[in-house]
Amino acid sequence: MLELKRIRVGRRAPSGVTMKFKDFKQEMLNDPEVKAEYDHLTPQYELIRQVIELRQQQHLTQKALAEKTGIAQSAISRFESGNHNPSLEFLQRLAQGFGKSVYVELREKVRLKNSLFFDRTLVEAGITIASARLPTRA
């Protein structure tokens, strides 16, 4: 597992200008260990993003989603913050709360335009990702 490194936020670039996040991210991804961990976590954070987006589109608070699904609000909060590794049952209950279904597919590794690699393991909480939203092959 990647050992967290202490970094200063708002770090100054050589020119004395505050470094933009995009530049900072690219600099950090030049470290092979950081990049490997980033690639490993990409599918998890993509799923989290999709669930939050769907919850917001349906104008649901975490509390309202908890009431619809029978999942504790604290468990939904932990999942959305990346501090909970969900089971398939958890995802199915979330999907049901959204009026959706879960679809899981294992695919070949793909190379993304920004050179990231990850197993495109799609665990979709009833969200069909249109081809326009999927990373394109390089």
C-alpha positions as CSV (number, residue, x, y, z in Angstrom):
1,M,0.0,0.0,0.0
2,L,1.1,3.5,-0.8
3,E,2.7,5.3,2.2
4,L,1.1,8.8,2.4
5,K,3.6,11.6,1.9
6,R,3.2,14.9,3.6
7,I,2.7,17.7,1.1
8,R,2.0,21.4,1.5
9,V,-1.1,22.6,-0.1
10,G,-0.7,25.8,-2.1
11,R,2.9,24.9,-2.8
12,R,4.8,27.5,-4.8
13,A,6.0,26.7,-8.3
14,P,9.6,27.8,-9.2
15,S,8.1,31.0,-10.7
16,G,6.6,31.9,-7.3
17,V,3.1,31.4,-8.5
18,T,0.8,29.0,-6.7
19,M,0.8,25.7,-8.4
20,K,-2.5,24.7,-10.1
21,F,-4.1,21.5,-9.0
22,K,-3.9,20.1,-12.5
23,D,-0.1,20.7,-12.5
24,F,0.3,19.3,-9.0
25,K,-1.7,16.2,-9.9
26,Q,0.5,15.6,-12.9
27,E,3.7,16.1,-10.9
28,M,2.4,13.6,-8.3
29,L,1.5,11.1,-11.0
30,N,5.0,11.1,-12.2
31,D,5.9,9.1,-9.1
32,P,5.3,5.4,-10.2
33,E,4.0,4.4,-6.7
34,V,1.5,7.3,-6.5
35,K,0.4,6.5,-10.1
36,A,-0.1,2.8,-9.4
37,E,-2.3,3.6,-6.4
38,Y,-4.2,6.3,-8.3
39,D,-4.9,3.8,-11.1
40,H,-6.0,1.2,-8.6
41,L,-8.5,3.5,-6.9
42,T,-10.0,5.0,-10.2
43,P,-12.9,2.5,-10.6
44,Q,-13.9,2.9,-6.9
45,Y,-14.0,6.7,-7.1
46,E,-15.8,6.6,-10.4
47,L,-18.6,4.6,-8.8
48,I,-18.7,7.0,-5.9
49,R,-19.0,9.9,-8.2
50,Q,-21.8,8.2,-10.1
51,V,-23.8,7.5,-6.9
52,I,-23.4,11.0,-5.6
53,E,-24.4,12.4,-9.0
54,L,-27.5,10.2,-9.2
55,R,-28.5,11.1,-5.6
56,Q,-28.2,14.8,-6.4
57,Q,-30.1,14.4,-9.7
58,Q,-33.0,12.8,-7.7
59,H,-32.8,15.6,-5.1
60,L,-32.1,13.0,-2.3
61,T,-30.2,13.7,0.8
62,Q,-28.2,10.9,2.3
63,K,-30.8,10.6,5.0
64,A,-33.6,10.4,2.4
65,L,-31.7,7.7,0.5
66,A,-31.1,5.8,3.8
67,E,-34.8,5.8,4.5
68,K,-35.6,4.5,0.9
69,T,-33.0,1.8,1.1
70,G,-32.8,0.7,4.7
71,I,-29.1,1.4,4.6
72,A,-27.8,3.5,7.6
73,Q,-27.1,7.1,6.6
74,S,-23.6,6.7,8.2
75,A,-22.9,3.8,5.8
76,I,-23.9,5.9,2.8
77,S,-21.7,8.7,4.1
78,R,-18.7,6.4,4.6
79,F,-19.2,5.0,1.0
80,E,-19.5,8.5,-0.5
81,S,-16.3,9.6,1.3
82,G,-14.4,6.5,0.1
83,N,-14.2,5.0,3.6
84,H,-16.4,2.0,2.9
85,N,-15.8,-0.8,0.5
86,P,-19.3,-1.8,-0.6
87,S,-20.7,-5.3,-1.0
88,L,-22.7,-6.2,-4.0
89,E,-25.8,-6.3,-1.7
90,F,-25.1,-2.7,-0.6
91,L,-24.9,-1.6,-4.2
92,Q,-28.1,-3.5,-5.1
93,R,-29.9,-1.8,-2.2
94,L,-28.6,1.6,-3.4
95,A,-29.7,0.9,-6.9
96,Q,-33.1,-0.1,-5.8
97,G,-33.4,3.1,-3.9
98,F,-32.7,5.0,-7.1
99,G,-35.2,2.8,-9.1
100,K,-32.2,1.2,-10.9
101,S,-30.4,-2.1,-11.1
102,V,-26.8,-3.1,-10.7
103,Y,-24.8,-4.3,-13.7
104,V,-21.3,-5.7,-13.2
105,E,-18.9,-6.5,-16.1
106,L,-15.2,-7.4,-16.2
107,R,-13.3,-6.0,-19.2
108,E,-9.8,-5.9,-20.6
109,K,-7.5,-3.3,-19.3
110,V,-7.6,-0.2,-21.5
111,R,-5.2,2.7,-21.9
112,L,-6.8,6.0,-21.3
113,K,-5.9,9.2,-23.1
114,N,-4.2,10.5,-20.0
115,S,-2.0,7.4,-19.8
116,L,-3.8,5.9,-16.8
117,F,-4.4,2.1,-16.8
118,F,-7.0,0.4,-14.7
119,D,-9.2,-2.7,-14.8
120,R,-12.4,-1.4,-16.2
121,T,-14.5,-3.2,-13.7
122,L,-17.8,-1.6,-14.0
123,V,-20.0,-1.8,-11.0
124,E,-22.8,0.4,-12.0
125,A,-25.6,1.2,-9.6
126,G,-28.1,1.1,-12.4
127,I,-26.3,3.8,-14.2
128,T,-25.7,3.2,-17.9
129,I,-22.5,5.0,-18.8
130,A,-22.9,6.2,-22.3
131,S,-19.9,5.6,-24.6
132,A,-19.3,9.4,-24.6
133,R,-18.7,9.2,-20.9
134,L,-16.4,6.2,-21.0
135,P,-12.7,6.9,-21.4
136,T,-11.6,6.4,-25.0
137,R,-8.9,4.0,-26.0
138,A,-5.6,5.7,-27.0
